[in-house]
C-alpha cells in the first residue's frame, strides 16, 4: 500500500504493509527519536505531532497518516532547543530515554497554552513515563523556561 504524507515539512511517499504502525514507518524513515517503550499506549515515548496534535505513534496505523502532516523531534530541533537546556539544568534527563516524548508533549502544550499552571503542565504530561525521575525535574525545567520568557 502506498501512503503520502508530510514528514517534518517534507513530502514523502512510502510503501507499507496494511498493518504497519506509524512508529515503525517513522523509524524506517530515520526518525529515531520516536521510540518503542510499551506498545500499549501507556508510556508516551512514541509521541509525535499529527497535524500539530500529539498522538501515540505505536497505536496508530501508518495508513491513517496518509495525507496528513507528521512532525517528530528531528523536525522540531529549533523549537525544542529553546527549553531542553532548562530540563537538563533540573536533572530531568537522567538517562534521556523518555526525553523525546516529554519534549514533544511540551511543545504541543506550549503551542496550545503558552502560560500553563503547574497543574496544567502535570495534566498534559501525565501520559509520559519516566523511570528515573519523580517528574518534578521536568516540571521545574518547564517552569524555569516559562519564567525566563517572562523576563
C-alpha positions as CSV (number, residue, x, y, z in Angstrom):
1,X,0.0,0.0,0.0
2,X,1.3,3.5,-0.8
3,X,1.0,6.4,1.5
4,X,1.8,10.1,1.1
5,X,2.4,12.4,3.9
6,X,4.4,15.4,5.0
7,X,7.1,14.4,7.4
8,X,9.0,17.2,9.1
9,X,7.9,19.6,6.4
10,X,9.0,17.3,3.5
11,X,6.6,15.5,1.3
12,X,7.3,11.8,1.3
13,X,5.8,8.7,-0.3
14,X,6.2,5.3,1.3
15,X,5.2,1.7,0.7
16,X,3.8,-0.1,3.7
17,X,2.0,-3.3,4.7
18,X,-1.6,-2.7,5.9
19,X,-0.7,-3.5,9.5
20,X,2.4,-1.2,9.8
21,X,2.1,1.1,12.8
22,X,3.2,4.7,12.4
23,X,6.1,4.3,14.8
24,X,7.7,1.6,12.6
25,X,7.2,3.7,9.5
26,X,8.7,6.8,11.1
27,X,11.8,4.8,12.3
28,X,12.2,3.4,8.8
29,X,12.4,7.0,7.6
30,X,15.3,7.7,10.0
31,X,13.2,9.3,12.8
32,X,15.0,7.6,15.7
33,X,13.6,10.0,18.3
34,X,10.4,8.1,18.0
35,X,10.9,5.2,20.5
36,X,9.1,2.0,21.3
37,X,8.6,1.7,25.0
38,X,5.5,-0.3,25.9
39,X,3.4,-0.9,22.7
40,X,0.3,-0.4,24.9
41,X,-0.1,3.4,24.6
42,X,1.0,3.9,28.2
43,X,4.5,5.5,28.2
44,X,4.5,8.4,25.7
45,X,7.9,7.5,24.2
46,X,6.4,7.3,20.7
47,X,4.7,10.7,20.8
48,X,4.7,12.7,17.5
49,X,2.6,15.6,16.3
50,X,-0.1,14.7,13.7
51,X,-1.4,17.9,12.2
52,X,0.0,19.7,15.2
53,X,-1.6,17.5,17.9
54,X,0.3,14.9,20.0
55,X,-0.6,11.3,19.2
56,X,1.0,8.0,20.2
57,X,2.5,6.5,17.1
58,X,2.6,3.0,18.5
59,X,-1.2,2.8,18.4
60,X,-1.9,4.4,15.0
61,X,-1.7,2.6,11.7
62,X,0.7,4.3,9.3
63,X,-2.1,4.2,6.7
64,X,-4.2,6.6,8.8
65,X,-1.4,9.2,8.5
66,X,-1.9,9.3,4.7
67,X,-2.5,12.9,3.6
68,X,-1.5,14.3,7.0
69,X,1.4,16.2,8.4
70,X,3.7,14.4,10.9
71,X,6.4,16.1,13.0
72,X,9.0,14.3,15.0
73,X,11.7,15.7,17.3
74,X,14.0,15.6,14.3
75,X,11.9,18.3,12.6
76,X,11.4,20.4,15.7
77,X,15.0,20.8,16.8
78,X,14.9,24.6,16.7
79,X,11.7,24.9,18.7
80,X,12.9,22.2,21.2
81,X,16.3,23.9,21.7
82,X,14.5,26.8,23.4
83,X,13.7,24.7,26.5
84,X,15.6,21.4,26.6
85,X,18.5,23.1,28.4
86,X,16.1,24.0,31.2
87,X,15.1,20.4,31.6
88,X,18.8,19.3,31.7
89,X,19.6,22.0,34.3
90,X,16.9,20.5,36.6
91,X,18.3,16.9,36.2
92,X,15.2,15.9,34.3
93,X,17.1,14.0,31.6
94,X,18.9,11.4,33.7
95,X,19.0,8.6,31.2
96,X,17.4,10.5,28.4
97,X,15.2,7.7,27.1
98,X,11.9,9.5,27.9
99,X,13.1,12.9,26.8
100,X,11.7,12.9,23.2
101,X,8.2,12.1,24.4
102,X,8.4,14.8,27.1
103,X,9.8,17.3,24.6
104,X,7.1,16.6,22.0
105,X,4.3,16.9,24.5
106,X,5.9,20.1,26.0
107,X,6.0,21.6,22.5
108,X,2.3,20.7,22.0
109,X,1.4,22.1,25.4
110,X,3.1,25.4,24.9
111,X,1.6,25.8,21.5
112,X,-1.8,25.2,23.0
113,X,-1.3,27.1,26.2
114,X,1.7,29.5,26.3
115,X,1.4,30.1,30.1
116,X,0.2,26.9,31.8
117,X,-0.2,26.5,35.5
118,X,1.8,23.7,37.2
119,X,-1.4,21.6,37.4
120,X,-2.0,22.1,33.6
121,X,1.6,21.0,32.9
122,X,1.2,17.9,35.1
123,X,-2.1,17.0,33.5
124,X,-0.7,17.5,29.9
125,X,2.4,15.4,30.6
126,X,0.6,12.7,32.6
127,X,0.9,10.1,29.8
128,X,4.7,10.2,29.8
129,X,6.6,7.5,31.7
130,X,9.9,8.3,33.3
131,X,11.6,5.6,35.3
132,X,14.5,7.7,36.5
133,X,13.0,10.9,38.0
134,X,10.0,11.8,40.1
135,X,8.7,14.1,37.3
136,X,9.5,17.2,39.5
137,X,12.6,17.9,37.4
138,X,10.6,18.1,34.2
139,X,8.1,20.4,35.9
140,X,10.8,22.6,37.4
141,X,12.5,22.7,33.9
142,X,9.4,23.8,32.1
143,X,8.5,26.3,34.8
144,X,12.1,27.7,34.7
145,X,11.8,28.1,30.9
146,X,8.4,29.8,31.2
147,X,9.8,32.2,33.9
148,X,12.8,33.0,31.7
149,X,10.4,34.1,28.9
150,X,8.6,36.5,31.2
151,X,11.7,38.5,31.8
